[in-house]
Amino acid sequence: MGNHQMQPTPMMHQNGGNRNAKNLPLDSHGEREWSEGICGCCGAFGTCIYATCCPCMVYGKNKSRREQLDQTGTAHAGGGSACGGDCCLHAALLLCGLGWILQIGERGATRRRYGIGGGCFGDCCAVFWCNPCALTQESQEIRLEEKTLRR
């Protein structure tokens, strides 16, 4: 018989910080609600104003911050890229009245990262009817995870 040594079981590790920083309860599908409601802009009033005046920039920042967390598990050092390619694409679509379409996919990616329930129809309604609120809600979710990384 050969000499076998026990090997440690590899641990499953997810990149980033706490994805449920407020410890919200999960439903039977393992999903939760957003940490802040769609009208919870008061907690991030500055972001809400920014999203109202310059939605393409908030979209770009949110996307770059989430992608940084996805790829490296660390917060974006500059707080997100406001004037990159994603911002320019969003701005071009915004001029045609279609910027909200680009946000549907990004909102879905944010929901999946944080295990938030919902679907494409709800994402579509949120970004179409209350675009600044949706961008602010997404930003707040990302911010909560980033805060857990700074501890």
C-alpha positions as CSV (number, residue, x, y, z in Angstrom):
1,M,0.0,0.0,0.0
2,G,1.2,3.5,-0.8
3,N,1.8,6.2,1.7
4,H,-1.2,8.6,1.5
5,Q,-1.4,11.8,3.3
6,M,-4.6,13.7,4.0
7,Q,-4.9,16.8,1.9
8,P,-6.9,19.8,3.2
9,T,-10.2,20.3,1.5
10,P,-10.1,23.5,-0.7
11,M,-12.4,26.2,0.6
12,M,-14.9,27.9,-1.6
13,H,-14.1,31.6,-1.7
14,Q,-16.1,34.3,-3.3
15,N,-14.2,37.5,-4.3
16,G,-15.0,40.7,-2.5
17,G,-16.6,41.6,0.7
18,N,-19.9,40.9,2.4
19,R,-22.6,40.8,-0.3
20,N,-25.4,41.0,2.3
21,A,-23.9,43.7,4.6
22,K,-27.3,44.4,6.3
23,N,-27.9,40.6,6.9
24,L,-31.3,40.7,5.2
25,P,-33.3,37.5,5.3
26,L,-33.2,35.2,2.3
27,D,-36.3,33.7,0.7
28,S,-36.8,30.0,-0.2
29,H,-34.8,30.6,-3.4
30,G,-31.8,31.9,-1.4
31,E,-32.5,35.5,-2.6
32,R,-33.1,38.7,-0.8
33,E,-34.4,42.2,-1.3
34,W,-32.3,45.2,-2.2
35,S,-30.6,46.8,0.9
36,E,-32.4,50.1,0.1
37,G,-35.8,50.5,-1.5
38,I,-36.1,52.0,-5.0
39,C,-37.2,55.3,-3.3
40,G,-34.4,55.1,-0.7
41,C,-32.5,57.9,-2.4
42,C,-32.4,60.0,0.7
43,G,-29.6,57.9,2.1
44,A,-27.5,58.8,-0.9
45,F,-29.0,62.2,-1.9
46,G,-25.8,63.3,-3.7
47,T,-25.7,60.2,-5.8
48,C,-29.4,60.6,-6.7
49,I,-28.8,64.2,-7.9
50,Y,-25.7,63.1,-9.8
51,A,-27.8,60.3,-11.4
52,T,-30.5,62.7,-12.3
53,C,-28.2,65.2,-14.0
54,C,-25.5,62.8,-15.4
55,P,-26.9,59.3,-15.5
56,C,-24.3,58.1,-18.0
57,M,-21.5,58.9,-15.5
58,V,-23.2,57.1,-12.6
59,Y,-23.9,54.2,-14.9
60,G,-20.1,54.1,-15.8
61,K,-19.0,54.4,-12.2
62,N,-21.4,51.6,-11.0
63,K,-20.4,49.3,-13.8
64,S,-16.6,49.7,-13.3
65,R,-17.0,49.4,-9.5
66,R,-19.0,46.1,-9.9
67,E,-16.7,44.7,-12.5
68,Q,-13.7,45.5,-10.3
69,L,-15.3,43.6,-7.4
70,D,-16.2,40.7,-9.8
71,Q,-12.7,40.4,-11.2
72,T,-10.4,41.1,-8.2
73,G,-12.5,41.1,-5.1
74,T,-11.3,44.6,-4.3
75,A,-12.9,48.0,-4.4
76,H,-12.1,50.3,-7.4
77,A,-9.3,52.5,-6.2
78,G,-10.7,55.6,-7.9
79,G,-14.3,55.0,-6.9
80,G,-15.2,54.0,-10.4
81,S,-14.6,55.2,-13.9
82,A,-17.1,57.9,-14.7
83,C,-15.9,58.9,-18.2
84,G,-14.9,55.6,-19.8
85,G,-16.3,53.7,-22.7
86,D,-19.4,52.6,-20.8
87,C,-20.3,56.2,-20.0
88,C,-19.8,57.3,-23.6
89,L,-22.0,54.4,-24.9
90,H,-24.7,55.2,-22.4
91,A,-24.5,58.9,-23.3
92,A,-24.9,58.1,-27.0
93,L,-27.9,55.9,-26.3
94,L,-29.3,58.5,-23.9
95,L,-29.3,61.1,-26.8
96,C,-31.7,58.7,-28.6
97,G,-33.8,58.2,-25.5
98,L,-32.5,54.6,-25.1
99,G,-30.0,54.9,-22.3
100,W,-32.2,52.9,-20.0
101,I,-32.0,49.8,-22.2
102,L,-28.3,49.5,-21.5
103,Q,-29.0,49.7,-17.8
104,I,-31.3,46.6,-17.8
105,G,-28.4,44.2,-18.2
106,E,-26.2,46.0,-15.7
107,R,-29.0,46.0,-13.1
108,G,-29.4,42.3,-13.6
109,A,-25.7,41.7,-13.1
110,T,-25.8,43.7,-9.9
111,R,-28.8,41.7,-8.7
112,R,-27.0,38.4,-9.5
113,R,-23.9,39.5,-7.7
114,Y,-25.8,40.3,-4.5
115,G,-28.3,37.4,-4.7
116,I,-31.2,39.9,-5.0
117,G,-34.5,38.5,-6.2
118,G,-36.3,39.8,-9.3
119,G,-36.1,39.5,-13.0
120,C,-35.7,41.3,-16.3
121,F,-39.2,42.8,-16.3
122,G,-38.7,44.4,-12.9
123,D,-35.3,45.7,-13.9
124,C,-36.8,47.1,-17.1
125,C,-39.6,48.9,-15.2
126,A,-37.2,50.3,-12.6
127,V,-34.7,51.8,-15.1
128,F,-37.5,53.1,-17.4
129,W,-39.8,54.7,-14.8
130,C,-37.3,55.8,-12.2
131,N,-33.8,55.8,-13.8
132,P,-32.0,58.0,-11.2
133,C,-33.6,55.9,-8.3
134,A,-32.4,52.6,-9.9
135,L,-28.9,53.9,-10.5
136,T,-28.7,55.2,-6.9
137,Q,-30.1,51.9,-5.5
138,E,-27.4,49.9,-7.4
139,S,-24.7,52.3,-6.2
140,Q,-25.8,51.9,-2.6
141,E,-25.6,48.1,-2.9
142,I,-22.1,48.2,-4.3
143,R,-21.0,50.8,-1.7
144,L,-22.2,48.5,1.1
145,E,-19.9,45.7,-0.1
146,E,-17.0,48.2,-0.6
147,K,-17.4,49.4,3.0
148,T,-16.9,45.8,4.3
149,L,-13.6,45.6,2.4
150,R,-12.2,48.7,4.1
151,R,-12.6,47.3,7.6
